């Protein structure tokens, strides 16, 4: 079996980083090494990671998520590098699922599913609005994009992340498509997203970053022609056209369907505010590569 290096880019991640590393240690098989790239944190992120046995690589604090992943990629020694967010807690059979996926899809970029938990109404709205495409349901399938929330790829792949934050994983997937590297979403294993976006203000911060990323990726994304169109003309948010699709994705999750219906008024507000953020880029898209004068930390 190929050896596996897990790379976790981290910025002020002391709240969840310990849970992520502890869950990785409990996997069977466990990764061969865990690398935490501390990108200029001002809290105990690096200290906690080191105490739990991770190898901590310091960055200069200006690489953002994409550059921090590259720093970990350079330090990794495994045959396969798995990028994992600092608040993505692997489920108990994550290691076995990763091993199976690597056997079945050698040489591919592989993304895993995700579940989520929240502690407030706005926290659930955040997850329902953005993360239902990645629910752990269905069979493995070729896709045009997988999120760097959980992304495995060969260490020797001729790719690198753009040093930015907000769509950098989409740029890498576009480069992989151009290099004819297959991309697979495998929902048979997953991690749980335990972020802290429990308030409307934190939802809005995420919406602004996602709107930036969608506008940035419009010209290069490889998912559907429809997404290229809607990234330029985001009227679908105001028309609430996404809500039926979100509800349909929850067909195998009755608890989430019930929660969606209870939170529908807030979901409507969230779609409109996301549309407001996306409208900012109708006349002027961000550059596909590079990130100048924009920070979403």
GUDREN-375861 format. One record per residue (C-alpha): x, y, z. Coordinates in steps of 0.5 Angstrom, whole numbers, plus 2048, in hexadecimal, padded with zeros to 3 digits. Layout:
<sites>
site X X | Y Y | Z Z
...
</sites>
This chain:
<sites>
site X 800 | Y 800 | Z 800
site X 802 | Y 807 | Z 7FF
site X 805 | Y 80B | Z 805
site X 800 | Y 811 | Z 807
site X 802 | Y 818 | Z 809
site X 7FC | Y 81C | Z 80C
site X 7FE | Y 824 | Z 80B
site X 7F9 | Y 828 | Z 80F
site X 7FA | Y 830 | Z 80E
site X 7F8 | Y 834 | Z 814
site X 7F7 | Y 83B | Z 816
site X 7F5 | Y 83C | Z 81D
site X 7F2 | Y 835 | Z 81E
site X 7F3 | Y 833 | Z 825
site X 7EB | Y 832 | Z 826
site X 7EB | Y 82C | Z 821
site X 7F2 | Y 82A | Z 81F
site X 7F3 | Y 825 | Z 825
site X 7EC | Y 821 | Z 823
site X 7EF | Y 821 | Z 81C
site X 7F5 | Y 81E | Z 81E
site X 7F3 | Y 819 | Z 823
site X 7EE | Y 816 | Z 81E
site X 7F3 | Y 815 | Z 819
site X 7F7 | Y 811 | Z 81F
site X 7F1 | Y 80D | Z 820
site X 7F1 | Y 80B | Z 818
site X 7F2 | Y 804 | Z 816
site X 7F7 | Y 804 | Z 812
site X 7F9 | Y 80B | Z 815
site X 7FD | Y 810 | Z 811
site X 804 | Y 80F | Z 810
site X 805 | Y 816 | Z 812
site X 801 | Y 81C | Z 814
site X 804 | Y 823 | Z 812
site X 801 | Y 829 | Z 815
site X 803 | Y 830 | Z 811
site X 802 | Y 835 | Z 816
site X 801 | Y 83B | Z 812
site X 802 | Y 841 | Z 817
site X 7FE | Y 83F | Z 81C
site X 7FD | Y 844 | Z 822
site X 7FA | Y 83E | Z 827
site X 7FC | Y 837 | Z 829
site X 7FB | Y 834 | Z 822
site X 803 | Y 831 | Z 821
site X 804 | Y 830 | Z 829
site X 7FD | Y 82B | Z 829
site X 7FF | Y 828 | Z 823
site X 806 | Y 826 | Z 825
site X 804 | Y 824 | Z 82C
site X 7FF | Y 81F | Z 828
site X 805 | Y 81C | Z 824
site X 804 | Y 820 | Z 81D
site X 80A | Y 823 | Z 81A
site X 809 | Y 82A | Z 81A
site X 80C | Y 82E | Z 814
site X 80C | Y 836 | Z 815
site X 80A | Y 83B | Z 80F
site X 80B | Y 842 | Z 80E
site X 803 | Y 844 | Z 810
site X 802 | Y 846 | Z 809
site X 801 | Y 840 | Z 805
site X 7FA | Y 83F | Z 806
site X 7F7 | Y 838 | Z 805
site X 7FA | Y 837 | Z 7FE
site X 801 | Y 839 | Z 800
site X 800 | Y 835 | Z 807
site X 7FE | Y 82F | Z 803
site X 804 | Y 82F | Z 7FE
site X 809 | Y 830 | Z 804
site X 806 | Y 82A | Z 807
site X 806 | Y 826 | Z 801
site X 80E | Y 828 | Z 800
site X 80F | Y 825 | Z 807
site X 80B | Y 81F | Z 806
site X 80F | Y 818 | Z 805
site X 809 | Y 814 | Z 803
site X 807 | Y 811 | Z 7FD
site X 800 | Y 814 | Z 7FD
site X 7FF | Y 81B | Z 801
site X 7F8 | Y 81C | Z 804
site X 7F6 | Y 823 | Z 805
site X 7F1 | Y 824 | Z 80B
site X 7EE | Y 82A | Z 80E
site X 7F0 | Y 82C | Z 815
site X 7E8 | Y 82B | Z 817
site X 7E7 | Y 825 | Z 813
site X 7E7 | Y 81F | Z 818
site X 7E7 | Y 818 | Z 814
site X 7E2 | Y 813 | Z 816
site X 7E4 | Y 80C | Z 819
site X 7E5 | Y 809 | Z 813
site X 7E8 | Y 80E | Z 80F
site X 7EF | Y 80B | Z 80E
site X 7EC | Y 804 | Z 80C
site X 7E8 | Y 808 | Z 807
site X 7EE | Y 80C | Z 804
site X 7F1 | Y 806 | Z 803
site X 7EC | Y 803 | Z 7FF
site X 7EB | Y 809 | Z 7FB
site X 7F3 | Y 809 | Z 7FA
site X 7F3 | Y 802 | Z 7F7
site X 7ED | Y 803 | Z 7F3
site X 7EF | Y 80A | Z 7F0
site X 7F6 | Y 80A | Z 7EF
site X 7F9 | Y 810 | Z 7ED
site X 7F3 | Y 814 | Z 7EE
site X 7F1 | Y 81A | Z 7F2
site X 7EC | Y 818 | Z 7F7
site X 7E7 | Y 81B | Z 7FB
site X 7E3 | Y 819 | Z 801
site X 7DC | Y 81A | Z 804
site X 7DA | Y 81E | Z 80A
site X 7D5 | Y 81F | Z 80F
site X 7D5 | Y 825 | Z 814
site X 7D2 | Y 827 | Z 81A
site X 7D0 | Y 82E | Z 81D
site X 7CE | Y 831 | Z 823
site X 7C9 | Y 837 | Z 821
site X 7C4 | Y 838 | Z 81C
site X 7C9 | Y 83C | Z 817
site X 7CE | Y 836 | Z 818
site X 7C9 | Y 832 | Z 815
site X 7C7 | Y 837 | Z 810
site X 7CF | Y 837 | Z 80E
site X 7D0 | Y 830 | Z 80D
site X 7C9 | Y 82F | Z 809
site X 7CB | Y 834 | Z 805
site X 7D2 | Y 832 | Z 803
site X 7D3 | Y 82B | Z 804
site X 7CE | Y 827 | Z 802
site X 7D1 | Y 825 | Z 7FC
site X 7D6 | Y 821 | Z 800
site X 7D2 | Y 81D | Z 804
site X 7D4 | Y 815 | Z 805
site X 7CF | Y 812 | Z 800
site X 7CF | Y 80F | Z 7F9
site X 7D5 | Y 80B | Z 7F6
site X 7DC | Y 80E | Z 7F4
site X 7DB | Y 812 | Z 7EE
site X 7E0 | Y 816 | Z 7E9
site X 7DF | Y 81E | Z 7EA
site X 7E2 | Y 824 | Z 7E8
site X 7E4 | Y 827 | Z 7EF
site X 7E5 | Y 824 | Z 7F6
site X 7E6 | Y 829 | Z 7FC
site X 7ED | Y 829 | Z 7FF
site X 7E9 | Y 828 | Z 806
site X 7EB | Y 821 | Z 805
site X 7EF | Y 820 | Z 7FE
site X 7F4 | Y 81A | Z 7FD
site X 7F9 | Y 81A | Z 7F7
site X 7FF | Y 817 | Z 7F5
site X 805 | Y 81B | Z 7F8
site X 809 | Y 81B | Z 7F1
site X 803 | Y 81E | Z 7EE
site X 805 | Y 824 | Z 7E9
site X 800 | Y 829 | Z 7ED
site X 801 | Y 82E | Z 7F2
site X 7FC | Y 832 | Z 7F6
site X 7FB | Y 83A | Z 7F4
site X 7FD | Y 83E | Z 7FA
site X 7F7 | Y 840 | Z 7FC
site X 7F0 | Y 83F | Z 800
site X 7EA | Y 83F | Z 7FD
site X 7E9 | Y 83A | Z 7F7
site X 7F1 | Y 838 | Z 7F7
site X 7EE | Y 830 | Z 7F7
site X 7EA | Y 832 | Z 7F0
site X 7F0 | Y 835 | Z 7ED
site X 7F4 | Y 82E | Z 7EE
site X 7EE | Y 82A | Z 7EC
site X 7EE | Y 82E | Z 7E5
site X 7F5 | Y 82D | Z 7E5
site X 7F4 | Y 825 | Z 7E6
site X 7EF | Y 825 | Z 7E1
site X 7F4 | Y 828 | Z 7DC
site X 7F9 | Y 823 | Z 7DE
site X 7F4 | Y 81D | Z 7DD
site X 7F5 | Y 81B | Z 7E4
site X 7EE | Y 818 | Z 7E6
site X 7EA | Y 81B | Z 7EC
site X 7E5 | Y 816 | Z 7F0
site X 7E1 | Y 818 | Z 7F6
site X 7E0 | Y 812 | Z 7FA
site X 7DA | Y 813 | Z 7FF
site X 7DC | Y 80C | Z 802
site X 7E0 | Y 80F | Z 807
site X 7DF | Y 816 | Z 80B
site X 7E2 | Y 81B | Z 810
site X 7DD | Y 81F | Z 814
site X 7DE | Y 827 | Z 813
site X 7DE | Y 82A | Z 81A
site X 7DF | Y 831 | Z 819
site X 7DC | Y 837 | Z 81D
site X 7D8 | Y 83B | Z 818
site X 7D2 | Y 83C | Z 81D
site X 7D0 | Y 843 | Z 81C
site X 7CD | Y 847 | Z 816
site X 7D4 | Y 84B | Z 816
site X 7D8 | Y 845 | Z 815
site X 7D3 | Y 842 | Z 810
site X 7D4 | Y 849 | Z 80C
site X 7DC | Y 848 | Z 80C
site X 7DB | Y 841 | Z 809
site X 7D7 | Y 844 | Z 804
site X 7DB | Y 849 | Z 802
site X 7E1 | Y 844 | Z 801
site X 7DD | Y 83F | Z 7FD
site X 7DA | Y 845 | Z 7F9
site X 7E1 | Y 847 | Z 7F7
site X 7E3 | Y 840 | Z 7F6
site X 7DD | Y 83E | Z 7F1
site X 7DE | Y 845 | Z 7ED
site X 7E6 | Y 843 | Z 7ED
site X 7E5 | Y 83C | Z 7EA
site X 7DF | Y 83E | Z 7E5
site X 7E4 | Y 83E | Z 7DF
site X 7E8 | Y 837 | Z 7E1
site X 7E3 | Y 833 | Z 7E5
site X 7E2 | Y 82C | Z 7E2
site X 7DB | Y 82A | Z 7E6
site X 7D6 | Y 82C | Z 7E1
site X 7D4 | Y 832 | Z 7DC
site X 7CF | Y 834 | Z 7E0
site X 7D4 | Y 836 | Z 7E6
site X 7D8 | Y 83A | Z 7E1
site X 7D1 | Y 83E | Z 7DF
site X 7CF | Y 83F | Z 7E6
site X 7D6 | Y 841 | Z 7E9
site X 7D5 | Y 847 | Z 7E4
site X 7CD | Y 849 | Z 7E5
site X 7CC | Y 846 | Z 7EC
site X 7C4 | Y 848 | Z 7EB
site X 7C3 | Y 840 | Z 7EE
site X 7C4 | Y 842 | Z 7F5
site X 7BF | Y 848 | Z 7F5
site X 7BA | Y 843 | Z 7F1
site X 7BB | Y 83E | Z 7F7
site X 7BC | Y 839 | Z 7F1
site X 7C2 | Y 835 | Z 7F5
site X 7BD | Y 833 | Z 7FB
site X 7B9 | Y 82E | Z 7F8
site X 7C0 | Y 82A | Z 7F6
site X 7C2 | Y 82B | Z 7FD
site X 7BC | Y 828 | Z 7FF
site X 7BD | Y 822 | Z 7FA
site X 7C4 | Y 820 | Z 7FD
site X 7C1 | Y 81F | Z 803
site X 7BC | Y 81A | Z 801
site X 7C0 | Y 814 | Z 805
site X 7C1 | Y 819 | Z 80B
site X 7BA | Y 81A | Z 80E
site X 7BD | Y 81D | Z 814
site X 7C0 | Y 822 | Z 810
site X 7BA | Y 823 | Z 80B
site X 7B6 | Y 825 | Z 812
site X 7BB | Y 82A | Z 814
site X 7BB | Y 82D | Z 80D
site X 7B4 | Y 82E | Z 80D
site X 7B4 | Y 831 | Z 814
site X 7B9 | Y 836 | Z 812
site X 7B6 | Y 837 | Z 80B
site X 7B5 | Y 83F | Z 80D
site X 7BD | Y 83F | Z 80F
site X 7BF | Y 83C | Z 809
site X 7BB | Y 841 | Z 804
site X 7BF | Y 846 | Z 808
site X 7C5 | Y 843 | Z 807
site X 7C4 | Y 842 | Z 7FF
site X 7C3 | Y 849 | Z 7FE
site X 7C9 | Y 84B | Z 802
site X 7CD | Y 846 | Z 7FE
site X 7CA | Y 849 | Z 7F8
site X 7CC | Y 850 | Z 7FB
site X 7D3 | Y 84E | Z 7FC
site X 7D4 | Y 84B | Z 7F5
site X 7D1 | Y 851 | Z 7F1
site X 7D7 | Y 855 | Z 7F3
site X 7DB | Y 851 | Z 7EE
site X 7D6 | Y 852 | Z 7E8
site X 7DA | Y 857 | Z 7E5
site X 7E1 | Y 855 | Z 7E7
site X 7E3 | Y 84E | Z 7E8
site X 7E9 | Y 84D | Z 7ED
site X 7EF | Y 84A | Z 7E9
site X 7EF | Y 843 | Z 7E9
site X 7F6 | Y 842 | Z 7EC
site X 7F9 | Y 847 | Z 7F1
site X 7F6 | Y 84A | Z 7F7
site X 7F7 | Y 852 | Z 7F8
site X 7F4 | Y 856 | Z 7FD
site X 7EF | Y 851 | Z 7FF
site X 7EF | Y 84D | Z 806
site X 7EA | Y 849 | Z 809
site X 7ED | Y 847 | Z 80F
</sites>
